[in-house]
Amino acid sequence: MTFVSITRLRIRAFRFMPAFALHTWRAQRQVERAAGIVGGSLLADRKLTFWTMTLWRDRSDMRAYMTSGDHLTAMPRLLDWCDQVSIAHWDQETPSLPGWADADGRMRIEGRPSKVRHPAPGHADMSFAPPRLSGAVPIRAKTPASRLDDN
C-alpha cells in the first residue's frame, strides 16, 4: 500500500513567482531526501498553476515531510501568494504514480480547497480547468530509506 498526495496551487500574481520558485526548489530538494518518499512529479500548468504529486510509504512519512524544513517554511506564504489551493490524498495498492487526468479527477471528487487570503472564482468549488497532460518533471527519491521494500 502506498499513500498519494496531490496539490494544486495557482499563484495570484507574477510578482510572487521569484519567491515561489526559490521555495519550490528548496522543498523539492527536501522531498527528494525525505524518509518514505517513493517518487513524484511536478507539473507547471497554465496561468501560473502548479501541481505536485508525491507517492509515500505511508501518511505519517508525508506528514513528517510536510511539517518540517523548507516545506513548513513555505506553506504559510501560500496564503498570500495563491488565489487557489487544493489538496487530495488517498491510499492505493500499487507503488506507481497515477496519471494527471486521474489525479485531476481524484482532486475534484475527494480533494478539498485549502485556505487562501485572496480566493479567486473557482477556489471554493474547485471549478478549475483540467491540467495539461504533459511536461511534468519527475521527483526522484535520493535516499535508500525511501524505497518501498524497506518496510
C-alpha positions as CSV (number, residue, x, y, z in Angstrom):
1,M,0.0,0.0,0.0
2,T,1.3,3.5,-0.8
3,F,0.0,6.9,0.0
4,V,-0.6,9.5,-2.7
5,S,-0.6,13.3,-2.1
6,I,-1.7,15.8,-4.8
7,T,-1.6,19.6,-4.5
8,R,-2.7,22.2,-6.9
9,L,-1.5,25.8,-6.4
10,R,-2.3,28.9,-8.5
11,I,-0.1,31.9,-7.9
12,R,-2.3,35.0,-8.0
13,A,0.3,37.5,-9.4
14,F,3.6,37.1,-11.3
15,R,5.3,39.3,-8.7
16,F,5.2,36.3,-6.3
17,M,7.0,33.9,-8.7
18,P,10.6,34.6,-7.8
19,A,10.0,33.8,-4.1
20,F,7.7,30.9,-5.0
21,A,10.3,29.4,-7.3
22,L,13.0,29.6,-4.7
23,H,10.8,27.9,-2.0
24,T,9.7,25.3,-4.6
25,W,13.3,24.5,-5.4
26,R,14.2,24.1,-1.6
27,A,11.1,22.0,-0.9
28,Q,11.9,19.8,-3.9
29,R,15.4,19.2,-2.5
30,Q,13.9,18.3,0.8
31,V,11.3,15.9,-0.6
32,E,13.9,14.0,-2.6
33,R,15.7,13.2,0.6
34,A,12.7,12.7,2.8
35,A,12.2,9.4,4.6
36,G,9.4,7.4,3.0
37,I,9.3,9.2,-0.4
38,V,8.8,6.8,-3.2
39,G,8.7,9.3,-6.1
40,G,6.6,12.1,-7.5
41,S,6.1,14.6,-10.2
42,L,5.8,18.4,-10.6
43,L,3.7,20.0,-13.3
44,A,3.9,23.6,-14.3
45,D,0.5,24.2,-15.8
46,R,-1.1,27.2,-17.5
47,K,-1.8,30.5,-15.9
48,L,0.7,30.3,-13.0
49,T,-0.8,27.0,-11.8
50,F,1.4,24.2,-10.4
51,W,0.6,20.6,-9.5
52,T,2.6,18.3,-7.2
53,M,2.1,14.6,-7.0
54,T,4.1,12.6,-4.4
55,L,4.0,8.9,-3.5
56,W,4.9,7.9,0.0
57,R,5.3,4.7,2.0
58,D,2.5,5.9,4.3
59,R,0.7,9.0,5.5
60,S,3.0,9.5,8.5
61,D,6.0,9.9,6.2
62,M,4.2,12.5,4.2
63,R,3.1,14.4,7.4
64,A,6.7,14.4,8.7
65,Y,7.9,16.0,5.4
66,M,5.0,18.5,5.3
67,T,5.5,19.7,8.9
68,S,9.3,20.2,8.7
69,G,12.1,22.0,7.0
70,D,11.7,24.1,3.9
71,H,8.2,22.9,3.1
72,L,7.0,24.1,6.5
73,T,8.6,27.5,5.9
74,A,6.9,27.9,2.6
75,M,3.4,26.8,3.5
76,P,2.3,30.0,5.3
77,R,3.3,32.1,2.4
78,L,0.9,30.4,0.1
79,L,-2.0,32.1,2.0
80,D,-0.9,35.4,0.3
81,W,0.8,34.1,-2.9
82,C,-2.1,31.9,-4.1
83,D,-5.7,32.5,-5.0
84,Q,-6.4,28.8,-5.5
85,V,-5.0,25.9,-3.5
86,S,-6.4,22.4,-3.2
87,I,-5.2,19.1,-1.9
88,A,-6.2,15.4,-2.2
89,H,-4.8,12.3,-0.5
90,W,-5.5,8.6,-0.9
91,D,-4.1,5.1,-0.4
92,Q,-3.5,2.8,-3.3
93,E,-2.3,-0.7,-3.8
94,T,0.4,0.0,-6.4
95,P,3.6,1.9,-6.0
96,S,3.2,3.8,-9.3
97,L,2.1,7.4,-9.9
98,P,-1.3,7.9,-11.3
99,G,-1.7,9.9,-14.5
100,W,-2.5,13.6,-14.3
101,A,-6.0,13.1,-15.6
102,D,-6.6,10.6,-12.8
103,A,-5.1,13.0,-10.3
104,D,-7.4,15.8,-11.5
105,G,-10.4,13.5,-11.2
106,R,-9.5,12.5,-7.6
107,M,-8.8,16.1,-6.7
108,R,-12.3,17.1,-7.8
109,I,-14.1,14.2,-6.1
110,E,-12.0,13.6,-3.0
111,G,-10.0,16.8,-2.6
112,R,-10.6,20.0,-0.7
113,P,-9.7,23.6,-1.1
114,S,-7.2,25.0,1.3
115,K,-7.3,28.4,3.0
116,V,-6.1,31.4,1.0
117,R,-6.5,35.1,1.8
118,H,-7.5,36.2,-1.7
119,P,-9.6,33.4,-3.2
120,A,-10.3,33.6,-6.9
121,P,-13.5,32.4,-8.5
122,G,-13.4,28.6,-8.7
123,H,-11.4,28.2,-5.5
124,A,-14.2,27.1,-3.1
125,D,-15.9,24.7,-5.6
126,M,-12.6,23.7,-7.3
127,S,-14.1,24.5,-10.8
128,F,-10.7,25.0,-12.4
129,A,-9.5,23.9,-15.9
130,P,-8.0,20.4,-16.1
131,P,-4.2,20.2,-16.1
132,R,-2.2,19.8,-19.2
133,L,-1.1,16.2,-19.5
134,S,2.5,16.6,-20.5
135,G,5.6,18.4,-19.4
136,A,5.9,17.1,-15.8
137,V,9.2,16.9,-14.1
138,P,9.9,13.7,-12.0
139,I,10.8,13.8,-8.4
140,R,13.3,11.0,-7.6
141,A,13.9,9.7,-4.1
142,K,17.6,10.0,-3.3
143,T,17.8,8.1,0.0
144,P,17.8,4.3,0.3
145,A,15.4,4.6,3.3
146,S,12.7,5.8,1.0
147,R,12.3,2.6,-1.0
148,L,9.1,0.6,-0.5
149,D,10.9,-2.6,0.2
150,D,12.3,-1.2,3.4
151,N,9.0,-1.9,5.2
